């Protein structure tokens, strides 16, 4: 069945039609990208805790443009799991854990101090778990990593 709308509003889930004015969040990393009105965008800002954001008026693509964009996305070939794991990333050596939060958690719950080396060890474990989860998502043909991939 073919969709009769372009996307759903990130707040109220109302359908946003093709070739229609909508509001976009100015925060580039925001996962909620389309809103049917400024009011819906406005309700989204405190929830997402944006500090300096505004609504940008945009126009959704026409139906043929959206379908062409969708088809182009579908023709991209996913790299194999072995090829993607061999890629080098600057994040491979970075600490992925918020040290202050973890230290506070351990202190509050167990009344223990936490060594700085724990952050490196945990970051390594997080990378391993994430690599497995990414392989699961790719095997299912998705481009979005989800919580269920870690189970």
Secondary structure, 3 states (H helix, E strand, C coil): CCCCCCEECCCCCCEECCCCEEEEECCCCCCCCCECCHHHHHHHHHHHCCCCCCEEEEECCCHHHHHHHHHHHHHCCCCCHHHHHCCCCHHHHCCCCCHHHHHHHHHHHHCCCCCCHHHHHHHHHHHHHHHHHHHHHHHCCCCCCCHHHHC
